[in-house]
Amino acid sequence: MKKLKKTVKSMVAEAKSKINEINAKEAINLFENGDVIFVDIRDIRERQKLGFIPGSFHAPRGMIEFWVDPDSPYFKDIFDSDKKYVFHCAAGWRSALAVSTLKDMGFEATHISDGFAGWINEKGPIEFKNKK
């Protein structure tokens, strides 16, 4: 087995040490706040199978840096707002890495530390239709 310089676990721990986190219960309390945009970075198949936070914006993990950068040809206007951005994935690992990278770019966001799984456990509202 190859030995890596960094493991995913260590990269996530490093990311979490420098970003803002909230848990699912805190995120649910922000759900009806019009100044918050929930950003779901899970794969579209995860959204279709498990549902998603109503009103959340789907931004695939592989495109997030490009969609946030105003100089990118892939920039999305939704990321040009003074609102608070709350990112999530399934368990909080991918979103921690994404938010850390975005912070390095100068984009401020937080993420749900226990992810969509935590949202489900805390009985947060969920939709099941395919919506972007």
N, C-alpha and C positions, 0 to 999 in steps of 0.2 A: 504494500500500500504506500502511495506517495505521501510524503510529509509536506504539509502546507505551511507557509510562513504565518498565515492567519486563518483561523477557522471562521465559519459563519457565526458561530456563537460568540467568538471574541469580537468580530466586527459589529454585531448587533449590540453587544455590551458597550463597546466604544461609542457607537452612534447614540445610544440611550443616555450616555453620560454627558452629552453636549446638546441635547434637544429638549424641547418642552413635551411633556407627556400628560395625558389625562386618562383616567380609566373609563370604562364603558358607562358606569353609573353617572360620572360627571358629564360625559358626552351626551347622554340621554337628557340631562338637565339643560343642555344647550340646544336640543333638537328644534324647539319652536322659536329660537332666537333668529330673527331675520338678518342678523349681522354675522352669521356663521354659514360657511359653505363646507359641507361634508364631501370629501373626495375619496372615492373607492378605487384603490389601485389593484384590486384582485383581477384575475382573469375573467373574461366575460362568461365562461362556463361556470365559474364559482357563483357569479351573480345569478345566472339562470337557474342553477340547481338549489342554492341556499337562500336566495332572495337578497335584498339590499335595503339600505336605509332610504326611506322615501325622500325624494328630492335630491339625493346624492348625485354628484357628478362622477361619471366613470372616466378615469384616466389610467390606461394600462401602464403598469410599472415601467415597461420598456420605453415609453414615450414621455414620461413626466418631465424630465429635464428640458426636452425640446418644446413641450407645450407651455412651460412656464417662462421660457426665455423670450422676451419681446423681439430679440434680433433673429430668432429662428424662423424659418419659413413655415414651421409647424405650430407657431404660437397660437394659443387659444385665449380669446378675450376674457373668459371667465377668470383668468388668473391676473387680470389687471383691475383689481378691486381693493378697496380699503377694508373689506370684510375679513373676518378671522377664518383661516383655513384649518380644518381638522381632517387629517388623512387617516385612512385605515386599510388594513388588509385582513387576512383571516385571523391571525394570532398576534400581530404587532411586530413581527420581525421585518418583513418587507417594508412596512410603512416607516419603521425606525430608520432603516437604511435610506429610504427615499427622502424623508424629512431632513436627515443629516446632510445628504448631498445638496438638497435645496438650500439649506442654511449656508453651506459653503458658497453657494451661488449668490447669496444675499436675499433670498426669499424666506420670509418668516412663516412658519406653520407649526402646528402641533400634531400629535398623533394619538390614537387610542391604543394605550399600552397593551390591553388584552384583546384588541381587535374585534372583528365581527363576532367571533365566538363569545366574547364578553358581552357584546351588545345583545346577543340572543339569550345568554344566561340571565341578563338583567331585565329581560322582557321588553327590550326596545322595539319600537314599531318597525315592521318589515313589509316590503312589497315584493311581489313575485313576477311582475311582468318585465319584459326586456325593455329597459329604459336607459338612455344615456344621460 
